[in-house]
Amino acid sequence: MRAIAIADSDSYVKWGAALLSRLPGGWDVELVIVRTAKLPSKGQLSTALRGTAVEASTVRALDLAALVTHVASERPDVVIVATIGPLADIVIEAVLDASDRRPVIVSGMPGIAIPARRKALVYRSQADLIVMHSVTEVTRFRQIARENHLEHEFGLATLPFLEEGRRSVGGTDIVFAAQALVPRGREDRVRLLGWLVELAERTPRQRVVVKVRATGAEAQTHAETHGYEQLLAEDFPGAPANLVVEGGPMVDHLDRAAGLVTVSSTAAIEAISLAVPVIIIDSFGVSARMINQVFTGSGLLGGSSALLAQDFRLAEPEWLSDNYFHGLGADTWVAVLTELVERNTGGRLPARPRIIRGPGGTLRRAWDRKRALGSADRSLLGYVALAIGTPARSLVLGLSGLVTLTAEPRVAPQPLPLNDEAAELGENQHPARRSL
């Protein structure tokens, strides 16, 4: 059996490589990176592949056309599309269109996927198997699939960084796991940074580490508008020396940690697995917007006063089994995948229709590709679509905002989707495809 994983950013490289590593012995595996603006640096690649079966020296970065040609020539049994949703939509369609022998398509998200969103499945409508990481995620996404007449199979997988039986050696650092998406506004991020500065001032013999996903010019999965390193220099020029900004593998930081604090990072799950106590900051609310609803009932939620008092906690036992700590023995995704491969080999796995979102024809397709691939898409039509689509989109959003301000609301406003499925991209109609 042969499997190829296609990834874009560092977090998806880590996830795709972890899935390849958990395939049964004897599988031939390969990981390829599709060139986008999120292309990981050599350091990020090395960190993401640490502890997996994939060697960094074997990983190639290819543009979409070359990647699709390579996959088609290799004729793999399985293709794991480990990318953000809008790009997964483009990659899956391109791979299936170019393949004379249809592979089983696997996709999913590398971290916390709660709140569960319909468009996470819409972007991956042609995937056969969606890999989730908790009983709660599988339950909620299955419900969404049923309600929208989607036919995905779902498989449960333990998050790749959870190592059963391993425990942190302990330490003294207070580690803040930074995120690009939450809190989003500058004011809230400065406020949070201010608490960390105060904590560092109160504990001069203890390091307070702002753990970032990328340093310098490195890219990351989600674009960050107000980086903490920059905010620290601009707003806290006299910050204590024991407050530091560092990158590197999260597990190394947790080995030196007395506690971890975050707003909603998957790093909290990693900390729980290593018995490092945690505080999930709830000062900005507990909501879909803050991507922290999944921690309700965990016993980990706390505000700035908890942080300043170093009131770190261990998760409630009853919360764990439904939320990422079901144990490797409960994983189902390999068994589901094996059955799908057998069905596909026997010609009993039907092609799944691609869900189309919105009008626009060829120009809209070019817009989708340009937005998903960024500067890696150098097609003339892509630039034309961007030139036309950007002001048109701004106009539509502006009019939508005006209507929202002037109209009497009939329902409660819905939270903005700020996870990796945030972009609203539509598709044109095509034979053998359907719209929702």
C-alpha positions as CSV (number, residue, x, y, z in Angstrom):
1,M,0.0,0.0,0.0
2,R,1.2,3.5,-0.8
3,A,0.1,6.8,0.8
4,I,1.0,10.3,0.0
5,A,0.3,13.2,2.4
6,I,0.0,16.7,0.9
7,A,0.6,19.6,3.4
8,D,0.9,23.4,3.3
9,S,2.0,24.9,6.6
10,D,4.0,23.7,9.6
11,S,1.0,22.6,11.7
12,Y,-0.4,20.6,8.8
13,V,3.0,19.1,8.0
14,K,3.1,17.8,11.6
15,W,-0.4,16.4,11.4
16,G,0.0,14.8,8.0
17,A,3.4,13.2,9.0
18,A,1.8,11.9,12.2
19,L,-1.0,10.2,10.3
20,L,1.5,8.6,7.9
21,S,3.5,7.3,10.9
22,R,0.4,5.6,12.3
23,L,-0.4,3.6,9.2
24,P,0.2,-0.2,9.5
25,G,3.7,-1.5,9.0
26,G,4.7,-2.1,5.4
27,W,3.0,0.9,4.0
28,D,5.1,3.1,1.6
29,V,4.6,6.7,2.7
30,E,5.7,10.1,1.4
31,L,5.0,13.7,2.4
32,V,4.9,16.6,-0.2
33,I,4.4,20.3,0.5
34,V,2.4,22.4,-1.9
35,R,4.0,25.8,-2.4
36,T,2.0,28.6,-0.9
37,A,2.8,31.7,1.2
38,K,2.6,29.4,4.3
39,L,5.6,27.3,3.2
40,P,7.5,26.3,6.4
41,S,11.1,27.1,6.9
42,K,13.7,24.4,7.3
43,G,13.6,24.9,11.1
44,Q,9.8,24.7,11.2
45,L,9.9,21.6,9.0
46,S,12.4,19.9,11.2
47,T,10.4,20.7,14.3
48,A,7.1,19.5,12.7
49,L,8.6,16.1,11.6
50,R,10.3,15.4,14.9
51,G,9.2,12.0,16.2
52,T,7.5,11.0,13.0
53,A,8.4,8.4,10.3
54,V,9.1,11.1,7.8
55,E,12.6,12.4,7.2
56,A,13.0,16.1,6.4
57,S,15.4,15.3,3.6
58,T,12.7,13.3,1.7
59,V,10.2,16.1,1.7
60,R,9.8,18.2,-1.4
61,A,8.0,21.5,-2.0
62,L,6.2,21.6,-5.3
63,D,3.8,24.0,-7.0
64,L,0.3,22.6,-7.5
65,A,0.7,21.6,-11.1
66,A,3.9,19.6,-10.4
67,L,2.5,18.1,-7.3
68,V,-0.7,16.9,-9.0
69,T,1.5,15.4,-11.8
70,H,3.6,13.6,-9.3
71,V,0.7,12.2,-7.4
72,A,-1.0,11.0,-10.6
73,S,2.2,9.2,-11.7
74,E,2.7,7.5,-8.4
75,R,-0.9,6.2,-8.3
76,P,-1.1,5.9,-4.5
77,D,-3.8,4.0,-2.7
78,V,-4.4,6.9,-0.3
79,V,-3.9,10.6,-0.5
80,I,-4.0,12.6,2.8
81,V,-4.8,16.2,2.1
82,A,-3.5,18.0,5.1
83,T,-4.1,21.7,4.3
84,I,-6.4,24.5,5.3
85,G,-10.0,24.1,4.0
86,P,-9.9,26.5,0.9
87,L,-6.7,24.9,-0.3
88,A,-8.0,21.4,0.4
89,D,-10.9,22.1,-1.9
90,I,-8.6,23.0,-4.7
91,V,-6.1,20.2,-4.1
92,I,-8.6,17.4,-3.8
93,E,-10.4,18.4,-7.1
94,A,-7.0,18.7,-8.9
95,V,-5.8,15.3,-7.7
96,L,-9.0,13.5,-8.6
97,D,-9.2,15.1,-12.0
98,A,-5.6,14.0,-12.8
99,S,-5.8,10.5,-11.5
100,D,-6.6,7.6,-13.8
101,R,-7.0,5.4,-10.7
102,R,-8.9,7.2,-8.0
103,P,-7.2,7.2,-4.6
104,V,-9.0,7.2,-1.3
105,I,-9.0,10.8,-0.1
106,V,-8.4,11.5,3.6
107,S,-8.6,15.0,5.2
108,G,-9.3,16.8,8.4
109,M,-7.9,19.4,10.8
110,P,-4.8,19.2,12.9
111,G,-6.0,20.5,16.2
112,I,-9.2,21.6,18.0
113,A,-12.1,21.5,15.6
114,I,-14.8,22.8,18.0
115,P,-16.9,24.7,17.2
116,A,-17.8,22.3,14.5
117,R,-18.6,24.1,11.2
118,R,-20.4,22.9,8.1
119,K,-18.0,24.6,5.8
120,A,-15.1,22.5,7.2
121,L,-16.9,19.6,5.5
122,V,-18.0,21.6,2.4
123,Y,-14.4,22.5,1.6
124,R,-13.6,18.7,1.9
125,S,-16.7,17.5,0.2
126,Q,-14.8,15.1,-2.1
127,A,-12.9,13.5,0.8
128,D,-13.9,10.0,1.7
129,L,-12.6,10.0,5.3
130,I,-12.5,13.0,7.7
131,V,-10.2,12.4,10.6
132,M,-11.3,13.9,14.0
133,H,-9.6,13.9,17.4
134,S,-12.2,13.5,20.0
135,V,-15.5,11.8,20.6
136,T,-17.2,15.2,20.9
137,E,-15.8,16.2,17.5
138,V,-17.0,13.0,15.7
139,T,-20.4,13.3,17.3
140,R,-20.9,17.0,16.3
141,F,-19.5,16.6,12.7
142,R,-21.6,13.6,12.1
143,Q,-24.7,15.6,13.1
144,I,-23.7,18.4,10.7
145,A,-23.2,15.8,7.9
146,R,-26.6,14.3,8.5
147,E,-28.3,17.6,8.6
148,N,-26.7,18.7,5.3
149,H,-27.0,15.3,3.5
150,L,-23.2,14.8,3.3
151,E,-21.8,11.4,3.0
152,H,-18.4,11.6,4.7
153,E,-17.0,8.7,6.7
154,F,-15.5,9.8,10.1
155,G,-12.6,8.3,11.9
156,L,-11.3,8.9,15.4
157,A,-7.5,9.6,15.8
158,T,-5.5,10.6,18.9
159,L,-3.9,13.9,18.4
160,P,-0.3,13.4,17.1
161,F,1.5,15.0,20.0
162,L,-0.3,13.0,22.8
163,E,2.2,10.4,24.0
164,E,0.6,7.8,26.2
165,G,2.6,7.2,29.4
166,R,5.0,10.1,28.9
167,R,5.1,12.8,31.6
168,S,6.9,16.1,31.7
169,V,10.0,16.2,33.9
170,G,8.6,19.5,35.4
171,G,10.1,22.9,35.5
172,T,9.7,26.5,36.7
173,D,8.7,28.4,33.5
174,I,5.3,29.9,33.0
175,V,4.6,29.3,29.3
176,F,2.0,31.3,27.4
177,A,1.0,29.6,24.2
178,A,0.4,32.4,21.7
179,Q,-2.1,32.2,18.9
180,A,-2.6,34.2,15.7
181,L,-6.4,34.2,15.8
182,V,-7.4,34.9,19.4
183,P,-7.6,37.4,20.9
184,R,-7.6,39.1,17.5
185,G,-7.7,42.9,18.4
186,R,-4.6,44.8,19.3
187,E,-6.2,46.2,22.5
188,D,-7.0,42.7,23.9
189,R,-3.5,41.4,22.9
190,V,-1.8,44.3,24.7
191,R,-4.0,43.7,27.7
192,L,-3.1,40.0,27.8
193,L,0.6,40.9,27.4
194,G,0.3,43.4,30.3
195,W,-0.8,40.5,32.6
196,L,2.3,38.5,31.6
197,V,4.5,41.6,32.2
198,E,3.0,42.0,35.7
199,L,3.4,38.3,36.4
200,A,7.1,38.5,35.4
201,E,7.6,41.5,37.6
202,R,6.0,39.7,40.5
203,T,8.3,36.6,40.0
204,P,11.7,37.9,39.0
205,R,13.4,34.5,39.6
206,Q,10.9,32.7,37.3
207,R,10.9,32.9,33.5
208,V,7.6,33.9,31.8
209,V,7.9,32.6,28.2
210,V,5.7,33.8,25.3
211,K,5.9,30.7,23.1
212,V,5.2,31.8,19.4
213,R,4.6,29.6,16.4
214,A,6.9,31.6,14.1
215,T,9.8,33.9,14.5
216,G,11.2,36.5,12.1
217,A,10.0,36.0,8.6
218,E,8.7,32.5,9.1
219,A,5.2,31.8,8.0
220,Q,2.5,30.1,10.0
221,T,-0.9,28.5,9.3
222,H,-2.9,31.6,10.3
223,A,-1.7,35.2,9.5
224,E,-1.0,37.2,12.7
225,T,-1.8,40.9,12.6
226,H,-0.4,41.9,16.0
227,G,2.6,39.8,16.9
228,Y,3.5,39.6,20.6
229,E,7.2,40.3,20.0
230,Q,6.3,43.5,18.2
231,L,3.8,44.5,20.8
232,L,6.3,43.9,23.6
233,A,8.8,46.2,22.0
234,E,6.2,48.9,21.2
235,D,4.1,48.9,24.4
236,F,6.4,47.5,27.1
237,P,9.9,48.8,26.3
238,G,10.8,48.4,30.0
239,A,9.5,44.9,30.4
240,P,11.5,42.7,32.8
241,A,14.3,40.5,31.4
242,N,12.6,37.3,32.7
243,L,9.8,37.8,30.1
244,V,11.0,36.3,26.9
245,V,9.6,35.5,23.5
246,E,10.8,32.1,22.1
247,G,9.9,29.6,19.3
248,G,10.8,25.9,19.0
249,P,9.0,22.7,19.8
250,M,6.2,23.0,22.4
251,V,7.1,19.8,24.1
252,D,10.5,21.3,25.0
253,H,8.9,24.3,26.6
254,L,6.5,22.0,28.5
255,D,9.4,20.0,29.9
256,R,10.5,23.2,31.5
257,A,7.1,24.4,32.5
258,A,5.5,24.8,35.9
259,G,2.2,25.8,34.1
260,L,0.8,26.7,30.7
261,V,-1.6,29.5,30.0
262,T,-3.4,30.1,26.7
263,V,-6.7,31.4,25.3
264,S,-7.6,28.3,23.3
265,S,-4.5,26.7,21.9
266,T,-4.2,23.0,21.2
267,A,-1.0,23.3,23.3
268,A,-3.4,23.0,26.3
269,I,-4.2,19.5,25.2
270,E,-0.5,18.7,24.9
271,A,0.1,20.1,28.4
272,I,-2.7,18.0,29.9
273,S,-1.1,14.9,28.4
274,L,2.1,15.7,30.2
275,A,0.5,16.5,33.5
276,V,1.4,20.2,33.2
277,P,-1.3,22.3,34.9
278,V,-3.1,24.8,32.7
279,I,-5.2,28.0,32.8
280,I,-7.5,28.7,29.8
281,I,-8.0,32.5,29.9
282,D,-11.7,33.3,29.8
283,S,-11.4,37.1,30.3
284,F,-12.3,37.7,26.6
285,G,-15.4,35.4,26.9
286,V,-16.1,31.7,26.2
287,S,-17.6,31.5,22.7
288,A,-17.2,30.2,19.2
289,R,-15.4,33.4,18.4
290,M,-12.7,32.6,21.0
291,I,-12.5,28.9,19.9
292,N,-12.6,27.9,23.6
293,Q,-16.1,26.4,24.1
294,V,-14.6,23.0,24.1
295,F,-13.0,23.7,27.5
296,T,-16.4,24.2,29.2
297,G,-16.5,21.7,32.0
298,S,-12.8,21.0,32.0
299,G,-12.1,23.0,35.1
300,L,-9.3,24.9,33.4
301,L,-11.1,28.2,32.6
302,G,-9.9,31.2,34.6
303,G,-9.2,34.9,34.3
304,S,-6.3,37.3,34.8
305,S,-6.5,36.9,38.6
306,A,-6.0,33.2,38.3
307,L,-3.0,33.8,36.1
308,L,-1.4,36.4,38.4
309,A,-2.0,34.0,41.4
310,Q,-0.5,31.1,39.3
311,D,-3.7,29.1,40.0
312,F,-3.0,26.5,37.4
313,R,-5.3,23.4,37.3
314,L,-5.5,19.8,36.1
315,A,-8.5,18.9,33.9
316,E,-11.6,17.3,35.3
317,P,-11.5,13.5,34.7
318,E,-15.0,13.3,33.4
319,W,-14.1,15.9,30.7
320,L,-11.1,14.0,29.4
321,S,-12.6,10.9,27.7
322,D,-14.9,12.9,25.5
323,N,-12.3,15.5,24.7
324,Y,-9.1,14.2,23.1
325,F,-8.1,11.6,25.8
326,H,-10.1,8.6,24.6
327,G,-6.8,6.6,24.3
328,L,-5.1,5.1,21.3
329,G,-7.1,1.9,21.7
330,A,-10.3,3.7,20.8
331,D,-8.9,5.1,17.6
332,T,-11.0,4.0,14.5
333,W,-9.5,5.9,11.6
334,V,-7.1,3.2,10.4
335,A,-9.8,0.6,10.4
336,V,-12.2,2.9,8.5
337,L,-9.4,3.7,6.0
338,T,-8.6,0.1,5.5
339,E,-12.2,-0.7,4.7
340,L,-12.4,2.2,2.3
341,V,-9.2,1.1,0.4
342,E,-10.7,-2.4,0.1
343,R,-14.0,-1.0,-1.3
344,N,-12.1,1.3,-3.7
345,T,-9.9,-1.6,-4.9
346,G,-13.1,-3.6,-5.6
347,G,-14.7,-0.7,-7.5
348,R,-17.3,-0.2,-4.7
349,L,-16.3,3.3,-3.6
350,P,-18.3,5.9,-5.5
351,A,-16.9,9.3,-6.4
352,R,-18.1,12.0,-4.1
353,P,-19.7,15.1,-5.6
354,R,-18.0,18.4,-5.1
355,I,-20.1,20.9,-3.4
356,I,-20.2,24.2,-5.2
357,R,-20.7,27.5,-3.3
358,G,-21.8,30.6,-5.2
359,P,-21.8,31.8,-8.8
360,G,-18.9,33.1,-10.9
361,G,-17.9,30.5,-13.4
362,T,-14.3,30.4,-14.6
363,L,-13.4,33.7,-13.1
364,R,-14.6,32.6,-9.7
365,R,-12.6,29.4,-9.9
366,A,-9.5,31.5,-10.7
367,W,-10.3,33.7,-7.7
368,D,-10.5,30.6,-5.5
369,R,-7.2,29.3,-6.7
370,K,-5.5,32.7,-6.3
371,R,-6.7,33.2,-2.8
372,A,-5.8,29.6,-1.8
373,L,-2.3,29.6,-3.4
374,G,-1.4,33.2,-3.1
375,S,1.8,34.2,-4.9
376,A,2.4,30.6,-5.9
377,D,-0.5,31.0,-8.4
378,R,1.1,33.0,-11.2
379,S,-1.6,32.6,-13.8
380,L,-2.8,35.7,-15.7
381,L,-6.4,34.7,-15.0
382,G,-5.6,34.5,-11.3
383,Y,-4.4,38.1,-11.3
384,V,-7.4,39.3,-13.3
385,A,-9.7,37.5,-10.9
386,L,-8.0,39.1,-7.9
387,A,-8.1,42.6,-9.5
388,I,-11.8,42.3,-10.2
389,G,-12.8,40.2,-7.1
390,T,-11.1,42.2,-4.4
391,P,-13.0,45.5,-4.8
392,A,-16.2,43.5,-5.5
393,R,-15.9,41.5,-2.3
394,S,-15.2,44.7,-0.4
395,L,-18.3,46.3,-1.8
396,V,-20.4,43.3,-0.9
397,L,-19.0,43.2,2.6
398,G,-19.6,46.9,3.0
399,L,-23.2,46.7,1.9
400,S,-23.7,43.7,4.2
401,G,-22.4,45.7,7.1
402,L,-24.7,48.6,6.2
403,V,-27.7,46.3,6.1
404,T,-26.7,44.8,9.5
405,L,-26.5,48.3,11.0
406,T,-29.8,49.5,9.6
407,A,-32.0,46.4,9.8
408,E,-33.9,45.3,12.8
409,P,-32.2,42.0,13.9
410,R,-34.6,39.0,14.0
411,V,-32.1,36.5,15.4
412,A,-29.0,36.6,17.5
413,P,-25.9,37.5,15.5
414,Q,-23.7,34.4,14.7
415,P,-20.1,34.4,15.8
416,L,-17.5,35.0,13.2
417,P,-15.6,31.8,12.1
418,L,-12.1,32.4,13.2
419,N,-10.6,28.9,12.8
420,D,-8.9,27.5,9.7
421,E,-12.2,27.4,7.8
422,A,-12.7,31.2,8.0
423,A,-12.6,32.2,4.4
424,E,-16.0,32.3,2.6
425,L,-15.2,31.0,-0.9
426,G,-17.9,29.9,-3.4
427,E,-17.8,27.7,-6.5
428,N,-19.4,27.6,-9.9
429,Q,-21.6,24.8,-11.1
430,H,-20.1,21.8,-12.8
431,P,-21.5,18.4,-14.1
432,A,-21.6,15.7,-11.4
433,R,-21.4,18.4,-8.7
434,R,-24.0,19.8,-6.4
435,S,-24.7,22.9,-4.4
436,L,-26.0,23.3,-0.9
